Amino acid sequence: MVKTLENLRKRKTSGGRVKFSRNRRADESDSFSVDTLLGERSIRAKTSRGGNRKISLVSDNVVNVIDKNNNTVLKTTITRVLKNPSNRDYERRGVITKGAIIDTELGKVKVLSRPGQTGIINGMLINE
């Protein structure tokens, strides 16, 4: 779904309709953000400027965890989203974004990647 552009469709001061003179340009196109949730892996591909492709992660239950103590990367499952400092509503809904604290089988993990833009969840183990 495409967001509307307020500056293209306006009315006259008298309330009359202004004829729409042109279509939306490529650099004006915009879409709503993809909120990554906990669940089976699901992705959405979209094209960006220059013909490039962005892979948005709609939902996933696996995270790549970096363990700095052992210098290893392990793939583990996510149990739940504990905290999301970027938005209180995201925390309530369980949305995974960069900086979110998630609970995994290995322990608490801080998300380092941007799953809505890169299509993968990478995180670092938090030592307590």
C-alpha positions in Angstrom: 0.0 0.0 0.0 1.3 3.5 -0.9 1.1 6.5 1.4 -0.8 9.5 0.2 1.0 12.7 -0.7 -0.7 15.8 0.8 1.1 18.3 -1.3 -0.3 16.9 -4.6 -4.0 16.9 -3.9 -5.3 20.3 -2.5 -8.4 22.4 -2.7 -8.8 26.1 -3.5 -9.6 28.6 -0.7 -13.1 28.7 -1.9 -13.4 25.0 -1.4 -13.3 24.1 -5.1 -11.4 21.2 -6.5 -8.0 21.8 -8.0 -7.3 19.7 -11.2 -4.6 17.2 -10.6 -1.9 18.1 -13.1 0.6 15.2 -12.9 1.1 11.7 -11.5 3.3 10.7 -8.6 7.0 10.7 -9.3 9.3 7.8 -8.5 11.2 9.8 -5.8 7.9 10.7 -4.1 6.7 7.1 -3.7 6.7 5.8 -0.1 5.3 2.8 1.7 4.5 1.9 5.3 7.1 0.3 7.5 7.2 -3.4 8.0 6.9 -4.4 11.6 8.8 -7.6 12.2 6.9 -10.0 14.5 7.6 -13.3 16.1 6.5 -16.3 14.1 7.3 -18.5 11.1 9.8 -16.9 8.6 8.0 -14.6 6.1 9.7 -12.0 3.9 8.5 -9.3 1.6 10.7 -8.0 -1.3 10.3 -4.5 -2.6 12.2 -2.4 -5.1 14.0 0.7 -4.0 15.7 3.5 -6.0 18.1 2.5 -8.7 16.4 -0.8 -9.3 17.8 -2.3 -6.1 15.8 -4.7 -3.9 15.1 -4.5 -0.2 14.1 -7.7 1.7 11.8 -6.8 4.6 11.3 -9.5 7.3 7.6 -9.7 8.2 8.1 -12.4 10.8 10.8 -14.9 12.0 11.6 -17.1 15.0 15.4 -17.5 14.5 18.2 -15.1 15.4 22.0 -15.3 14.6 23.6 -14.7 18.0 27.2 -13.4 18.4 28.9 -14.6 21.5 31.9 -12.3 22.1 33.3 -14.5 24.9 33.8 -17.5 22.7 34.0 -15.6 19.3 31.3 -17.8 17.8 28.0 -17.2 16.0 25.1 -19.5 16.8 21.7 -19.7 15.3 19.0 -20.0 18.0 15.2 -19.6 18.4 13.5 -16.6 19.8 11.1 -17.2 22.7 9.7 -13.7 23.2 10.4 -9.9 23.0 11.4 -8.6 26.4 12.0 -4.9 25.7 12.0 -2.4 22.8 13.4 1.0 23.8 12.6 2.6 20.4 8.8 2.5 21.0 6.6 1.6 23.9 3.9 0.4 21.6 6.3 -1.9 19.8 7.2 -3.4 23.2 3.6 -4.2 23.9 3.0 -5.7 20.4 6.2 -7.6 20.3 7.8 -5.9 17.3 11.5 -6.6 16.7 13.6 -3.6 15.7 17.2 -2.6 16.0 18.0 -2.2 19.7 15.3 -4.6 20.9 16.1 -7.0 23.8 14.8 -10.5 23.0 14.8 -13.7 25.0 16.4 -16.7 23.3 17.4 -20.2 24.3 21.0 -18.9 25.0 19.8 -15.9 27.1 19.1 -12.3 26.5 20.1 -10.9 23.1 20.3 -7.3 21.8 19.3 -7.0 18.1 22.0 -5.3 16.0 20.5 -5.6 12.5 17.5 -3.8 11.0 15.1 -6.7 10.1 12.6 -4.5 8.3 15.3 -3.4 5.9 17.9 -6.2 5.7 15.6 -9.3 6.0 17.6 -11.0 8.8 17.8 -10.8 12.6 21.4 -10.6 14.0 22.0 -10.1 17.7 24.7 -10.0 20.4 24.5 -12.0 23.7 24.1 -9.7 26.7 26.3 -10.9 29.7 24.7 -10.1 33.0 
